[in-house]
Amino acid sequence: MSKSRFTTDDGTLDRARRLRRDATPAEKKLWSTLRAGGIAGFKFRRQQRIGPFVVDFACQSARLVIEVVGDSHAQQIDYDARRTQFLAEEGYRVLRFTNSDVLDNLEGVCRAIELALASRPSPSHPAVPGGPLPLPQGERGL
């Protein structure tokens, strides 16, 4: 019996469960908005396994991944780039927000997510690798 490229024996499932249990305050705050179709009726899952990776939030129908990043991500730029490339090859777009974006400007973060959901590519036009999408102009609260 062959394994698919999405089958892992590396503890990814246990890691996803631990990350759900130990969510950061910013992840909890954003999840309270995303859960149960909170943004435009789209369903999100949290700490979702996609291939060998665990993403913070994923909307399968829109092929959208949302990451809430803290200071530790500054030390893992290469890892994040590989992960973003893998996700793009699987047809996902990635939005990244900092903890402070979520905690201090949840409305702007939600607006950026709404815009990404509204502009999702059609199934015949998969996402193009181009890195994470930024917040809309003027939405950072500066």
N, C-alpha and C positions, 0 to 999 in steps of 0.2 A: 504494500500500500504506500503510495507516494504522498508526500506532504505538499500542500500548496504553499506558495510563498507567503501566505498570511498566517500559517500555523507556526507557533513559536513554543519552544520549551525553555525559554530563557527567563521565565518568571514575569513576563509582561502582564499577564492577567492579575497576578498577585500585586504587582506594582500599581496597576490601575485601581484596584480595590483600595489599596493603602492611600493613594492620592485622593480618591473620593472621600475617604474617611478623614484625612488630614488636610482638607482644603484650606487655602489661605483666606484671610478676610476679603480680599478683592475677588477671589474666585467665588466665594459664598455670595457676595453682593451681586455679581453678574449673574450667577446661576438663579438667584431669586427672580430675576427679570426674564431670563431665557426659558426657564422651565415651563412646561405646559403651554407651549406656543405663545409665549409672552411677547415675541416680536413678530408681527405680521402673520401670526398663525403657524410659523415654521417650528418644527420639532427639533430640538437639540438634545444631544446626549453629552454627558460630562465624563471626563477621563476615559475617552473612547480609544480603543486599540485600532490603529490603522497600520497594517503591516507590522513591522518591528517596533513601531512607535506608539506612544500614548499621547494623545492630544488633549488639551484642556476641555474644549467643547467642539462638537462636530454636528453639522446639519447635513445628513446624507442626501436629502432631496435637492439641496442647493449646492452640494459639493463644496461646502464652506467650513473651514476650520478657524476657530478663534483661540488664540493663545494669550494668556495673561502672564506677563513676564516680570520678574523681579530683578534685583541687582545681580543675582547669580548668572543670569544669561549673558552678561558682559564677558564672562570667562569662557563661554561655550559658543562662540560665534561660528566656528567651523561646523560643530554638531548641528546647530540650528540651520545653517545653510544646506547641509546634506539632507536634513529632515524636510526642509521646505522644498528642495528639489524632488525628493521622493514623492511628497504629497502632490506636487504639481504634475509629476508624471502619472499619478493616479487620477488626475483630473480635479484636484482640490485647489481652491484659492485659500490663502492664509492671511488672516488679519491678526496683527499683534498689537496689544495694548499693554502699557506698563501698569503696575499696581496702582500708582498714583493717578493715572488716567481714569481707571475704574472707580477708585475711591473718591476722587475729587471732581470728576466730570462724567458721571454715569450717563447723563442725558446725551452728551456728545458721543460717547462710546456707542450707545444704542442707536443713535442717528446714523453713525458710520456703518453699523451692522445692517440697519434697514436699507441703506443705499447699496451695500454689497448684495443683499438679498434681491433687491429690485433689479439689479444689473447683472444677475447671474447669467452665465453663458448657456446657450441652448445645448441639449445633449449632443448635437452634431458638431458643436464647436467647443471642445474641452478647454479648460483653463490654460492659459499660456503662462509658463514660468516667468515670473517677473518680480518675485519677492512679495513681502507683505504689503497690504494696502494701508495707506496712511489715513489718519482722521481727516475729514473734510476741512477745508480752510476755515479758520476761525472757530473750530470746535474744540480746541485744546484749552480753552478758558484763559488764554493769555491776553 
